[in-house]
Amino acid sequence: MIGQGAVKAAGDEITDVSFADPAFLADPWSPMIRLQQEAPVFYSKNQGGWIISRYEDVRAAFSDRRFSAARLDQLFRGMPADLQAQLEAVRLYTGLLVNRLDGRDHTRIRSLMLKAFDRGAIRKVESFIGEVVEQLLDECEQLGQFDFVQVVSAFLPTRVMQRLFDVPDEYRKVLFKLASDFTSASAAAKVTPELLLQLDRSIRDMNDILNHFIAERKTNPGDDLISLMIHARDGLNRLTNDEMLAQLHAMVVAGAETTAHTLATQLHQIVKQPKLIELLRSAPERAFDLTTELLRYPGTVKCMTRYAAEDVEMHGQTIAKGDLVWIMHAGANIDARHWDKPFETDVDRHNLRDSMAFGPGLHFCVGHMLARLELTEFFIRAFRRFDVEVLQRQFDMVPSYIFYGYKELSVRFSARTA
């Protein structure tokens, strides 16, 4: 149930939004509904940029080349020069991420990534993901009562990425640490020097590990994702070593951290609605539709940012060149102008392309099928084997402007007798 919201009209003035406010972290939708009604293009002093909240405007903004994805400087806003000088790894590798590039560089790197992360890579996952899930569920049965975030969310996505990279088990925790440190800094509702310094250290540590495997796979390639990235070609184009490292970082973050949050929030939604449990058990072939619908609402990604590359007029407002823009998935995905009964879970919605879950346009998520596969396999198998209870009523939310997620989720898994 959504709350009362944090945005309200006060005469002609609209109360600002704070993405770090615990009320917003728990319920980002109510403020978006109010903004959609009162100010669909709203300048937030708290956030230092424009908030775009309506479905059609969000879709248009993601496809508008006047909004630049090259937003590295957002991380360093307000940070002293001496601190920035210590963040060379953050500046270099975050700036090379495909989702922070425009134009030819973006097209070239994305094309090479797609050649590596193709249907063959997904088939490789399909060959072992069921095995990984069943091993994990065996542990859930032994534990009975546990923190789902620590036991499942922190394990399954990083285990999948570890297998895709074909690196030993000992590196699984390192992969998850990079993902956690990256999102803690780059997606923080409030970025601090400590978060950025930790991210810089984590990037350097991860690069030491990845460079070892890159050197090894150059001479002894396999069918793993690192080998495929090394040898991906588009004509004469290949990824440089730094470009490759950056994209491997991105895959770890998107493949581990994003799916980790989604597993927990979707489990909670399914448990709250017995009809969804029955659907998974009686018609497991609909699990893909279910997870796709839950990626719309409650969803995982609340927003993405862009910079205006030139002046843009929207709804009578002038977004000036250089302004920061917050494009709100959380608003678009519950906009009643587009969705019928947006807060209801309807597996029959035709939302595979309509949903903003993975971002439309040129920067549509490369790994969307991998994420859906993990979610689908886990929920089919988990609810086939267990009755699941969520044991808490109050939730501490992840302090992120990007991700909607829980810090912990206390659950009980009881083996089904039927």
Secondary structure in CASP SS format (residue, H / E / C, confidence):
PFRMAT SS
TARGET T0000
AUTHOR 0000-0000-0000
METHOD secondary structure of the structure
MODEL  1
M C 1.00
I C 1.00
G C 1.00
Q C 1.00
G C 1.00
A C 1.00
V C 1.00
K C 1.00
A E 1.00
A E 1.00
G C 1.00
D C 1.00
E E 1.00
I E 1.00
T C 1.00
D C 1.00
V C 1.00
S C 1.00
F C 1.00
A C 1.00
D C 1.00
P H 1.00
A H 1.00
F H 1.00
L H 1.00
A H 1.00
D C 1.00
P C 1.00
W H 1.00
S H 1.00
P H 1.00
M H 1.00
I H 1.00
R H 1.00
L H 1.00
Q H 1.00
Q H 1.00
E H 1.00
A C 1.00
P C 1.00
V E 1.00
F E 1.00
Y E 1.00
S E 1.00
K C 1.00
N C 1.00
Q C 1.00
G C 1.00
G E 1.00
W E 1.00
I E 1.00
I E 1.00
S C 1.00
R C 1.00
Y H 1.00
E H 1.00
D H 1.00
V H 1.00
R H 1.00
A H 1.00
A H 1.00
F H 1.00
S H 1.00
D C 1.00
R C 1.00
R C 1.00
F E 1.00
S E 1.00
A C 1.00
A C 1.00
R C 1.00
L H 1.00
D H 1.00
Q H 1.00
L H 1.00
F H 1.00
R C 1.00
G C 1.00
M C 1.00
P C 1.00
A H 1.00
D H 1.00
L H 1.00
Q H 1.00
A C 1.00
Q C 1.00
L C 1.00
E H 1.00
A H 1.00
V H 1.00
R H 1.00
L H 1.00
Y H 1.00
T H 1.00
G H 1.00
L C 1.00
L C 1.00
V H 1.00
N H 1.00
R H 1.00
L C 1.00
D C 1.00
G H 1.00
R H 1.00
D H 1.00
H H 1.00
T H 1.00
R H 1.00
I H 1.00
R H 1.00
S H 1.00
L H 1.00
M H 1.00
L H 1.00
K H 1.00
A H 1.00
F C 1.00
D C 1.00
R H 1.00
G H 1.00
A H 1.00
I H 1.00
R H 1.00
K H 1.00
V H 1.00
E H 1.00
S C 1.00
F C 1.00
I H 1.00
G H 1.00
E H 1.00
V H 1.00
V H 1.00
E H 1.00
Q H 1.00
L H 1.00
L H 1.00
D H 1.00
E H 1.00
C H 1.00
E H 1.00
Q H 1.00
L H 1.00
G C 1.00
Q E 1.00
F E 1.00
D E 1.00
F H 1.00
V H 1.00
Q H 1.00
V H 1.00
V H 1.00
S H 1.00
A C 1.00
F C 1.00
L H 1.00
P H 1.00
T H 1.00
R H 1.00
V H 1.00
M H 1.00
Q H 1.00
R H 1.00
L H 1.00
F H 1.00
D C 1.00
V C 1.00
P C 1.00
D H 1.00
E H 1.00
Y H 1.00
R H 1.00
K H 1.00
V H 1.00
L H 1.00
F H 1.00
K H 1.00
L H 1.00
A H 1.00
S H 1.00
D H 1.00
F H 1.00
T H 1.00
S H 1.00
A H 1.00
S H 1.00
A C 1.00
A E 1.00
A C 1.00
K C 1.00
V C 1.00
T C 1.00
P H 1.00
E H 1.00
L H 1.00
L H 1.00
L H 1.00
Q H 1.00
L H 1.00
D H 1.00
R H 1.00
S H 1.00
I H 1.00
R H 1.00
D H 1.00
M H 1.00
N H 1.00
D H 1.00
I H 1.00
L H 1.00
N H 1.00
H H 1.00
F H 1.00
I H 1.00
A H 1.00
E H 1.00
R H 1.00
K H 1.00
T H 1.00
N C 1.00
P C 1.00
G C 1.00
D C 1.00
D C 1.00
L H 1.00
I H 1.00
S H 1.00
L H 1.00
M H 1.00
I H 1.00
H H 1.00
A C 1.00
R C 1.00
D E 1.00
G C 1.00
L C 1.00
N E 1.00
R C 1.00
L C 1.00
T C 1.00
N H 1.00
D H 1.00
E H 1.00
M H 1.00
L H 1.00
A H 1.00
Q H 1.00
L H 1.00
H H 1.00
A H 1.00
M H 1.00
V H 1.00
V H 1.00
A H 1.00
G H 1.00
A H 1.00
E H 1.00
T H 1.00
T H 1.00
A H 1.00
H H 1.00
T H 1.00
L H 1.00
A H 1.00
T H 1.00
Q H 1.00
L H 1.00
H H 1.00
Q H 1.00
I H 1.00
V H 1.00
K H 1.00
Q C 1.00
P H 1.00
K H 1.00
L H 1.00
I H 1.00
E H 1.00
L H 1.00
L H 1.00
R H 1.00
S H 1.00
A C 1.00
P H 1.00
E H 1.00
R H 1.00
A H 1.00
F H 1.00
D H 1.00
L H 1.00
T H 1.00
T H 1.00
E H 1.00
L H 1.00
L H 1.00
R H 1.00
Y C 1.00
P C 1.00
G C 1.00
T C 1.00
V E 1.00
K C 1.00
C E 1.00
M E 1.00
T E 1.00
R E 1.00
Y E 1.00
A E 1.00
A C 1.00
E C 1.00
D C 1.00
V E 1.00
E E 1.00
M E 1.00
H C 1.00
G C 1.00
Q E 1.00
T E 1.00
I E 1.00
A C 1.00
K C 1.00
G C 1.00
D C 1.00
L E 1.00
V E 1.00
W E 1.00
I E 1.00
M E 1.00
H H 1.00
A H 1.00
G H 1.00
A H 1.00
N C 1.00
I C 1.00
D C 1.00
A C 1.00
R C 1.00
H C 1.00
W C 1.00
D C 1.00
K C 1.00
P C 1.00
F C 1.00
E C 1.00
T C 1.00
D C 1.00
V C 1.00
D C 1.00
R C 1.00
H C 1.00
N C 1.00
L C 1.00
R C 1.00
D C 1.00
S C 1.00
M C 1.00
A C 1.00
F C 1.00
G C 1.00
P C 1.00
G H 1.00
L H 1.00
H H 1.00
F C 1.00
C C 1.00
V C 1.00
G C 1.00
H H 1.00
M H 1.00
L H 1.00
A H 1.00
R H 1.00
L H 1.00
E H 1.00
L H 1.00
T H 1.00
E H 1.00
F H 1.00
F H 1.00
I H 1.00
R H 1.00
A H 1.00
F H 1.00
R H 1.00
R H 1.00
F E 1.00
D E 1.00
V E 1.00
E E 1.00
V E 1.00
L C 1.00
Q C 1.00
R C 1.00
Q C 1.00
F C 1.00
D C 1.00
M E 1.00
V C 1.00
P C 1.00
S E 1.00
Y C 1.00
I C 1.00
F E 1.00
Y C 1.00
G C 1.00
Y E 1.00
K C 1.00
E C 1.00
L C 1.00
S E 1.00
V E 1.00
R E 1.00
F E 1.00
S E 1.00
A E 1.00
R C 1.00
T C 1.00
A C 1.00
END
